[in-house]
Amino acid sequence: MDKFFMPAEWKMHEAVWLAWPYDKTTFPNRMEKVEKVYCNIIKALKNSEKIELLTLPTMKSHVEKILKNNNVDLKQITFRLTDYADVWIRDYGPIFLINNKEKKVGWIKAQYNAYGKKEDPYHKPLLKDNNVFETLAPAGQKFDLNIVLEGGSVEVNGEGVLITTEQCLLNSNRNPHLNKNLIEEYLKKYFGVEKIIWLKQGLVNDHTDGHIDDLVKFISPNKILCCYEDNQRDENYNILKDNFEVLTKEPLEVIKLPMPHMYYDDGTKAPASYANFYIGNKAILVPIFNDPNDKKAITIIRSCFPNHKVVGIDCHDLIYGGGTIHCITQQQPMI
């Protein structure tokens, strides 16, 4: 695998992978609203990249009807008819690699155990998603990574640096037989990186145990956006302050990204984050939450990507599943 590595997200994409939502357990009493979010995401990516869309075979006509009714151009979509449990394709889907020298694309198939909660009644049905890409194989060379790892747990700059969290990758519910050094060996071998930066924790109430894509985002090899909470009474204040301080000790320009403040209907704090945005070829899709910090976050992200169209996508309903735009997308690089 010496010649393969995971490119930065801002490199050109051939396509983006999505899985159409259908599970009412994930999105209780709001499925139509979440389907609308998907339509908005796909429309925002028009003329940017192709869409590889997982759909249940029994739902294809239903999905096509919704897309047409929302003025989505079906020509940009390839339907992948298969059985799957949920939408979090970033975590159970292929993690794409490239080999620049040989002009090849490859992909990692890691193990997925429903975020270490495989015996939990809510998460247990998700286990079927570990097998989706055993049969639904993208083009390119496959590399089997026989440890538990989700795509949302790693962030790379494409030039040898990977960031993750101890809360997730060192969690006993993932790979209890592996210590930190052994996990680093896997990351370096499979992702083609030389340096691992470990942050401590993720957001409060994040069922993924601290995925990095809710915390930071590389915007160039040496520049990174880092979520930061100004309110000292907020539950995330100390967590994000500690992460920020770790990054400022690295040879990086660290830019603070504000936090949204959203609560579920039962009063629980949602793990909402502006860092969960997706970098497309021509468009940046930013989750927004009808929060006063929405405009500030979009302004900061727009300043980082002056050549992209920055689109705010209302994720007030999508976050009820526990994630937003980055969690439901997976980029396939162009070579």
N, C-alpha and C positions, 0 to 999 in steps of 0.2 A: 504493500500500500504506500510505499515511499513517495510516489509521484502524485498521489491523490490528496486533496485537502478540501475543507469546507470553505467556500468563498464567502466574502462579506455579502450581506443582503442587498446592498446597493449595486452590485454587479448585475449585468443584464440577465433577464430571465427568459426562458423559453415559454414557461407557463406557470400558473399558480394552481395548486390543488386545494379543493374544498370538498366538504361532505354536507349534503343537504340535510337540514334539521327535520326531525320527525318525532323525537321522543318527548312526550308530554311530561315525563318525570323530570327531565332536565329543565324544561321551560314550561312550568305549570301556568295554565290560564293565559298564555301569551304566545302560542305557536304562530298565529297569523302575523303578529307583530315581528317575531323573529324572522319569519320568511320574508317579510318586507325588508328587514335589515340586509338579508342575503341579496335581495334584488338590488338594493342600493350599492352594496359592495361590488357586485358584478358590473353594474352600470358605470361605476366610478373607474373601473379598470378597462373600459372600452378603449380600443386603440393603444392599450398599454401592453397587455400580454394575453395569451390564450388561457382559457379556463378548463381545467380537468375536474369534472364534477362527479363525485360519488353520489349515486342515487339508488335507492332500493328498486329492484325490477318492477315491483307493483306500483311504484310511485312516479315513474317516468312521465306519464301523460299528465299527472297532477302538477308536477314540477314545471313541465313545459307550458302548461296553461297559465300558471302564476307568473312565470317569466314573461310570457307574451303580453299578459295583461298589464305588466309593469314596464312595457316597452324595452325589454332586454333583447338584444340581438342574439339569437340562438346560434348564429354562425360562428361566434367566438367560443362556443362551448362544445366540449367533447364529453358525452355522458358515459360514465363508468358504472355499469349496472352490477351491483354486488351487495352482499349482506354485511351490515356493520351496525354497531350499537349507537355510536354518538358522533359528534361533530369535531372532536378535538384532534384533527388530523396532524397538527403540528407535533403531537405527542406520540401517536401510534403509527404515523405514516413514515414514508421514506425521508431520510435526512440526506440531501443530495451533496455530492462531492464533484470536483472536476480535476482533470489531469490536463494542464495546459500544454505540456510538452507533446503529448500524444493526441491531444484534441478529443478527449473522451469525457463522458459523464458517468459517474458511479453513484451508488447510494447505499447508505447504511440501513440495515434492518436490525434494530435493537429489540430487546424484550420489553414488553409493556405489561405491568401488573396492576393496572387501575390505580396508579398513584400509591402503591403500597397498601391499599385498602381492599384487597381482593375478597376478604370475607365479609365486608360490610354490605348489608342488603342493597344499599343504593349503588355502590360501586361495582358489585360483583357482576352484573350484566355487561359491564364494559370490557370484561376479559376477552370477549369474542373479538375485539378490535386488534388483539395481538396477532390474529391470523389473517387479517384482511389483505395484507400485502405479501403474504406467502403465495397467493394465487393471482392477485391483481398486481402484477409486476410492471413497474415503469421500465422504460428503455435504459440501458446502461448496465455496467457491472455491479453485481450485488455483493455487499460485504456483510456477513452475519456478525453482529456484535452480541455475544451471548451473555450480556449483563443487562440489568434493568436500567433503562435510561429513556427519558422523554425529550423530544426535540426542544420543548420550551424551557428546558433546564440549562441550555448552553447558549452562549452568545460569543461570536467570533468577530475579529477585525479583518480576517482574510489574509493576515500577514504574520501569523504565528502566535497570536494571543487568544486565549479562550477565558471567559468569565463564567463562573457558576456559583452556587451557594452550598455551604456546608449543611444547612438544614435539609436540603434535598438529596444531594448525591452521597452524603455521609449518613443518611437516615437508615436506621436498622431495618426499616420496612422495604428497602430497595435491595441492597447487596450486603447483607450482614457479614458475609465471608470475606469481604474486601476492605482493606484499610485505605487510608488516603493516598499513600504512595502507589498502591496497585491501581486505584481508580485513575490516578494521574497517568499511569503508563498506558491504560486503555485510551484515555482521551488523546494523548499525544500520538499514539499509533493510528487511531481511526480517524481523527479529525485533522491530522497533519499540522499540529501546533507544537510550539516549543515551550510556551509559558502558560501556566494556569494561575489566574487570580481568583482567590476564594473570598467571597463575601459571606457574612454570617447567616443572616436570616432574610426571609421574604415577608410579604405583607400579612398582617393579621387576617385570619379567616380564609387564607388561601389554601384550598383543599389539596393543592399540588405540593404542599410542603416547601414553598419558597422558590417557585420558578423565577429564573433570572429575567424572563421577558416581561415581567411586571416591575422591574427595578431599574434596569439600565438598557441603553441602546447605543452601540457604536454608530457614529455618523461619518467617520473617516478612520483611517488606521490609528490615529493618535488623538482622536477627539471623541468624547462620549457624553451622552445625556444621562443624568442620574436623578432619579426621583428624590425629592426632598420635601419634608413637611415643616412648615414654619410654625405651626401651632404646637407649643411644647406640651399641651395637654392631650394632644391626639395620640391614639394608641400606636401609631406608626412612627412617631417622632424619633425615639431613640434608635429604633431599627434602621431607619433611613439615614440618620446622622452618622451612625457607625459605618454604614456602607459607604457613604460619601467620604468619610475620613480615610478608609482603606484605599479608595481610588485616588485620592489626592496625594498619596504617597508614591504613586506610580508615575512613570513619565507620560502622563496623559493630560490633555486639557479637559477638565471636567465642568460641564454646564449643568446647572440645577434646573430640573423640570418640576413644576408644581404638581400637587396632588389634587384630584377631585375628591369630593366627600359625599358618598352616596350610601344610603342605608336601605336594606330590604324592607318589605312590608312589615316584618316582625320586629323591626328595630335593629337588626344585626348589621354591623358595618360590612359593606361589600368590598371585596378586594379589587376595587377599580383603580386603573392606572392609565395615564396617557402614554407611558412607555410601551404599551402593547400595540403600537402602530405597525403598519405594514409598509415596507418600501417597495413600490412597484417600479416598473421601467419609467413611467411618465407621471405616475400619481402616488402620493403618500396618503394612506388611509388612516386617519386618527380617530380613536374612539372618544366620543364626547358624552357627557352625562347630564346636560342641563345644569351645569355647575358654573359658578362665577369664574373659575379658573380655566374653563374651556377655551376662551379667546386667548388668554395668556399663553397656554400651552401650544395652541396652533400657531401663534405668532413666533414663538421660539423655534418650533419645528420648521416653519416656513423659512426662517432666517438661515437654517442649516441646509435647506434644499431649495435654493433659489430657482433652479431649473425644473422643478417638479410642480405639478398642481397639487396643492395640499387640500384634502377633502375631509371635513369632519363628518363622521358617521355616528348617528345617535345610537348608543349601545346601552341605553337605560334598561332595555328588556333583555338583551343578550347576556349581560353580566349576571343575570339570575342563574345561568348555567355554571358560573364560576370563572368565566374568561371572556375575552372579546376578540378583536380582529386578528391579532398575531396568533392567538391560540387556534383559530379555525382555518388558518392558511398555511401553506408550505410551498415555498418557491422552488421551482426547477430551473437551474441555471442554464444559460445559453453557452454554447461552446463554439 
